[in-house]
Amino acid sequence: MIDHDYVRDSKIPKVSILLPNLNTRPFLEERIQTIYDQTFTDWELIIVDNYSDDGAWEYFQECARKDARIHISQAPRAGMYANWNNCIRLARGEYVYIATSDDTMSPDCLEKMAGGLDRHLSCDLCHCCLTVIDEQGHELEGWWLSLPPQVFYGSLVFQKHIRKAPLDGVLHGCLNTIYHSITQLLIRRTVFARWGVFRTDWGSRGDFEWEMRASLACDTLHIPEYLASWRIHPTQATSLYASDFYEDLAEMVVAAVDAHATHLGATSQSCVPNDISHFYRKEALLAGGSKKALTWLRVLSFFERVQGRAYRTKYRIGRRLGRRERLFDARSRYALRLLRDAGVSLDTHVRLL
């Protein structure tokens, strides 16, 4: 049950900004200020707080008194994605932006992303580049660009383009998130009506499954500008890696494909061809088409964790990054294999704008 503490106005906004929260008071003023600073002003801010005990709720009450576009409520603690779904159910706008409470956005974020979806009606998702910051808000330069999806897309990261479904969805089969942070996405609200909300049984990385589910069916507009941020800090809800990381991702890939089969029904054509269904079984994914694939995936995870931390000398960094680049090449080759077997390619499923 959600306890409301506001009276809604009758005007339907263009964008619903969703801010689910639990005890992130140290970051809230910066987050709220980046919303106030938006050059696009036709928005509502829906805040659902999970009964924070750090002063966050009192701060939200103060904000709501000052701006009628801010609507606040509280809901029992039932997990991160349960509260994201609480926010989604209250959204009224044509577009939805999930503004995680410890992250930030550039002043022109909504203007450029909403404008992009307005102009490209075939796209249901809009995606932007990501600035990764530390607890104090300092940029970690090169962090996002070094991740496998950006390595795979290469120069396309810096070019405005449309990725036609199921391109990004199939790439999730490489057991790596294509959209690193939900803050990179502006989403047509109708996507949730068609493909459902976030599952709540995958822990802190369950958005991977929803993003695959959505991108298997929805075209994505990529805007090559840094419009959103993702903060790394000790108390964040999402974790970078865990011992069962790839096991969970493999299960989520299978679940996303199965969700499409269930949703589309036997008479509809699935966006995942039957001839690559073997890739979407957990064992095949973890094998990656070869006995060594799981090993290099785990080694890759290790190198991503230690990059820039444990190995400080030029000699050690150079030696390990050389191996890391070879691992990235291997993952890119596997990505191309998945796309080839799905009848998908960058030539046919990417349209430059």
KAJO-V593000 format. One record per backbone hydrogen bond with DSSP energy under -0.5 kcal/mol. CO is the residue of the C=O (numbers start at 1). NH is the residue of the N-H. If there is no record, write none. Layout:
co:CO nh:NH
co:CO nh:NH
This chain:
co:1 nh:76
co:2 nh:4
co:3 nh:74
co:11 nh:13
co:13 nh:94
co:14 nh:94
co:14 nh:95
co:15 nh:17
co:15 nh:44
co:16 nh:18
co:16 nh:97
co:17 nh:19
co:17 nh:46
co:18 nh:99
co:19 nh:48
co:20 nh:101
co:21 nh:50
co:24 nh:27
co:24 nh:28
co:25 nh:28
co:25 nh:29
co:27 nh:31
co:28 nh:32
co:29 nh:33
co:30 nh:34
co:31 nh:35
co:32 nh:36
co:33 nh:37
co:35 nh:38
co:39 nh:41
co:41 nh:43
co:42 nh:14
co:42 nh:15
co:44 nh:17
co:44 nh:46
co:45 nh:47
co:45 nh:71
co:46 nh:19
co:46 nh:48
co:47 nh:49
co:47 nh:73
co:48 nh:21
co:49 nh:51
co:49 nh:75
co:55 nh:59
co:56 nh:60
co:57 nh:61
co:58 nh:62
co:59 nh:63
co:60 nh:64
co:61 nh:65
co:62 nh:66
co:63 nh:66
co:63 nh:67
co:67 nh:70
co:69 nh:45
co:69 nh:71
co:71 nh:47
co:72 nh:5
co:73 nh:49
co:74 nh:3
co:76 nh:78
co:79 nh:83
co:80 nh:84
co:81 nh:85
co:82 nh:86
co:83 nh:87
co:84 nh:88
co:85 nh:89
co:86 nh:90
co:87 nh:90
co:87 nh:91
co:88 nh:91
co:94 nh:189
co:95 nh:16
co:96 nh:187
co:97 nh:18
co:97 nh:99
co:98 nh:100
co:100 nh:103
co:104 nh:229
co:106 nh:109
co:107 nh:39
co:108 nh:112
co:109 nh:113
co:110 nh:114
co:111 nh:115
co:112 nh:116
co:113 nh:117
co:114 nh:118
co:115 nh:119
co:116 nh:120
co:119 nh:121
co:120 nh:123
co:122 nh:219
co:124 nh:188
co:125 nh:221
co:126 nh:186
co:127 nh:223
co:129 nh:227
co:129 nh:228
co:130 nh:132
co:131 nh:230
co:132 nh:140
co:133 nh:232
co:134 nh:137
co:138 nh:134
co:139 nh:141
co:140 nh:143
co:142 nh:146
co:144 nh:147
co:147 nh:150
co:147 nh:151
co:148 nh:152
co:149 nh:153
co:150 nh:154
co:153 nh:156
co:154 nh:157
co:155 nh:158
co:156 nh:159
co:160 nh:353
co:161 nh:222
co:162 nh:164
co:162 nh:351
co:163 nh:220
co:164 nh:167
co:166 nh:170
co:167 nh:171
co:168 nh:172
co:169 nh:172
co:170 nh:173
co:171 nh:174
co:172 nh:175
co:178 nh:180
co:181 nh:184
co:182 nh:185
co:184 nh:128
co:186 nh:126
co:187 nh:96
co:188 nh:191
co:188 nh:192
co:189 nh:192
co:189 nh:193
co:190 nh:194
co:191 nh:195
co:192 nh:196
co:202 nh:205
co:203 nh:206
co:205 nh:208
co:206 nh:209
co:206 nh:210
co:207 nh:211
co:208 nh:212
co:209 nh:213
co:210 nh:214
co:211 nh:215
co:212 nh:216
co:213 nh:217
co:214 nh:217
co:214 nh:218
co:215 nh:169
co:219 nh:124
co:219 nh:125
co:220 nh:163
co:220 nh:222
co:221 nh:127
co:221 nh:223
co:222 nh:161
co:222 nh:224
co:223 nh:129
co:223 nh:225
co:225 nh:129
co:225 nh:227
co:227 nh:106
co:228 nh:131
co:230 nh:133
co:231 nh:233
co:233 nh:236
co:242 nh:245
co:244 nh:248
co:245 nh:249
co:246 nh:250
co:247 nh:251
co:248 nh:252
co:249 nh:253
co:250 nh:254
co:251 nh:255
co:252 nh:256
co:253 nh:257
co:254 nh:258
co:255 nh:259
co:256 nh:260
co:257 nh:261
co:258 nh:262
co:259 nh:263
co:260 nh:264
co:261 nh:265
co:265 nh:268
co:268 nh:270
co:271 nh:273
co:273 nh:276
co:274 nh:277
co:276 nh:279
co:276 nh:280
co:277 nh:280
co:278 nh:281
co:281 nh:285
co:282 nh:286
co:283 nh:287
co:284 nh:288
co:284 nh:289
co:287 nh:290
co:287 nh:293
co:290 nh:293
co:292 nh:296
co:293 nh:297
co:294 nh:298
co:295 nh:299
co:296 nh:300
co:297 nh:301
co:298 nh:302
co:299 nh:303
co:300 nh:304
co:301 nh:305
co:302 nh:306
co:303 nh:307
co:306 nh:309
co:306 nh:310
co:306 nh:311
co:310 nh:312
co:313 nh:317
co:314 nh:318
co:315 nh:319
co:316 nh:320
co:317 nh:321
co:318 nh:322
co:319 nh:323
co:320 nh:324
co:321 nh:325
co:322 nh:326
co:323 nh:327
co:324 nh:328
co:325 nh:329
co:326 nh:330
co:327 nh:331
co:328 nh:332
co:329 nh:333
co:330 nh:334
co:331 nh:335
co:332 nh:336
co:333 nh:337
co:334 nh:338
co:335 nh:339
co:336 nh:340
co:337 nh:341
co:338 nh:342
co:339 nh:344
co:340 nh:343
co:345 nh:349
co:346 nh:350
co:349 nh:164
co:350 nh:352
co:351 nh:162
